[in-house]
């Protein structure tokens, strides 16, 4: 693989517990929005956790920032390079929105340190990018599900990392919030020149917003490339066992819709 | 800032507690005697003996013990992400008392009233081992053989069960000691500050201050762990290392003070709770303030305990348990409602 990747997975294997993943290799470039998609239990989230070093691969390695192995870096250093929005991010009920987002500055604080003005400015900027400034002093328990996801995204952005990983961030959100969030992530990816990777099973959402797609099933990468190359009827049939209708959108995206024959016949009754 | 105000409150509480007792010492007298002592003169006042050999040591001991237990409670609560975790509820205090009793009765064979010599170091050490053993056992019991004991409810349950198991061993061991020792040990098991203090106070004091200092260094990491271990990893915390260190230090502090005062109940629950209500959950603020809260609260509780039925004295543990148990029930109720 070429050297212009900011994050690169090389032949990752993981099988301490299920789901196992095998021979995962791909790279992320700055300014590119990549999506990993596949059926439940295919190992998407495991791949994401491997990339952030939360779990260690049995074989293979993750290289960051011009070829440095992730396994030899301290957590603090990793947290300055890779930000992640976890699937079930915890919220401390005593905290305000601003305090919670400020946790993203932790990798930059000194031992006895409190956040300084710069930390606060960076955090406010992140909250502004995610349109959360109007809730600054609200308790984290008082905001909605969609706002919670934006808050977790703001915390990740406050880390000021070149790499952003998102795990099923649109899960449990209404469709309008899903679209809003993905639009936001794509815009920030462009503006901040981030290497962004999102994991999701919402294939239609990823098809509409991502630049590149990695299709996984059974713990392996089956196809990867541009959205147009990967999201084809043949590929999706192989992975999901369903027929899909695929329509090219203006720009690079595609609209993917499953064709559900039985339901159609019910409607026509 | 807040810490300075609280330190002032603590000083006031000290002066108040010095004055109240079966022999009242007026404020002016005690301050005068303190000034004399600092200046190196002796006034020959009979109250001097009461002040310096009985009341002042007890007031300082109460502060130290309370501060230590409150800080340990704060640490355990962040670590286990559960506001109900406290050295007493988790069984750590009971484990420490078992360690002390085993050492005093079985290993040293001196019984409980004897003080000084090797006991000064042996007792705190044994208490720490007891505390550390209990933390390990609670953790293993809660994890049920699986790898991670992440479920903090299970952890608490395991703590409560182990505490009752360990206290039955305590009582079993006590059947072997003589009557004279029994009353003292009975009070001590409830948590008592009236016993005389030997040289063990020096290592214990050093340990408490050093330990709380180190806990403070980890305070922001604990904030992050409190939101979730995976979140903490993502935000750059070496979670395993911090958890191990904090477990050991909190057990060490608990063991150290329990070896002197016995397992005083619920201080580690009440004080962090008050702190969080007043100042929020940031451990960088909470740990120093709760440290002082613990000192103030325990001091006042002990003053109450030794005066309410004067001239008879109650063990301080009774007062703290009377305050703490209702609070525990309230927190449990609220936690259930939140879900």
HADDOCK unambig.tbl for C-alpha pairs under 7 A between the chains (distance, minus, plus):
assign (segid A and resid 54 and name CA) (segid B and resid 233 and name CA) 6.83 0.50 0.50
assign (segid A and resid 75 and name CA) (segid B and resid 233 and name CA) 6.68 0.50 0.50
assign (segid A and resid 75 and name CA) (segid B and resid 236 and name CA) 4.36 0.50 0.50
assign (segid A and resid 75 and name CA) (segid B and resid 237 and name CA) 5.92 0.50 0.50
assign (segid A and resid 75 and name CA) (segid B and resid 238 and name CA) 5.96 0.50 0.50
assign (segid A and resid 76 and name CA) (segid B and resid 236 and name CA) 3.83 0.50 0.50
assign (segid A and resid 76 and name CA) (segid B and resid 237 and name CA) 6.32 0.50 0.50
assign (segid A and resid 78 and name CA) (segid B and resid 236 and name CA) 6.73 0.50 0.50
assign (segid A and resid 79 and name CA) (segid B and resid 234 and name CA) 6.07 0.50 0.50
assign (segid A and resid 79 and name CA) (segid B and resid 235 and name CA) 5.36 0.50 0.50
assign (segid A and resid 79 and name CA) (segid B and resid 236 and name CA) 4.87 0.50 0.50
assign (segid A and resid 83 and name CA) (segid B and resid 234 and name CA) 6.79 0.50 0.50
assign (segid A and resid 84 and name CA) (segid B and resid 234 and name CA) 6.43 0.50 0.50
assign (segid A and resid 89 and name CA) (segid B and resid 231 and name CA) 6.68 0.50 0.50
assign (segid A and resid 90 and name CA) (segid B and resid 227 and name CA) 5.03 0.50 0.50
assign (segid A and resid 90 and name CA) (segid B and resid 228 and name CA) 5.50 0.50 0.50
assign (segid A and resid 91 and name CA) (segid B and resid 227 and name CA) 5.55 0.50 0.50
assign (segid A and resid 92 and name CA) (segid B and resid 227 and name CA) 5.38 0.50 0.50
assign (segid A and resid 94 and name CA) (segid B and resid 280 and name CA) 6.28 0.50 0.50
assign (segid A and resid 94 and name CA) (segid B and resid 281 and name CA) 6.10 0.50 0.50
assign (segid A and resid 104 and name CA) (segid B and resid 235 and name CA) 6.46 0.50 0.50
assign (segid A and resid 106 and name CA) (segid B and resid 235 and name CA) 6.33 0.50 0.50
assign (segid A and resid 107 and name CA) (segid B and resid 235 and name CA) 6.19 0.50 0.50
assign (segid A and resid 107 and name CA) (segid B and resid 236 and name CA) 5.50 0.50 0.50
assign (segid A and resid 111 and name CA) (segid B and resid 217 and name CA) 6.19 0.50 0.50
assign (segid A and resid 112 and name CA) (segid B and resid 217 and name CA) 6.13 0.50 0.50
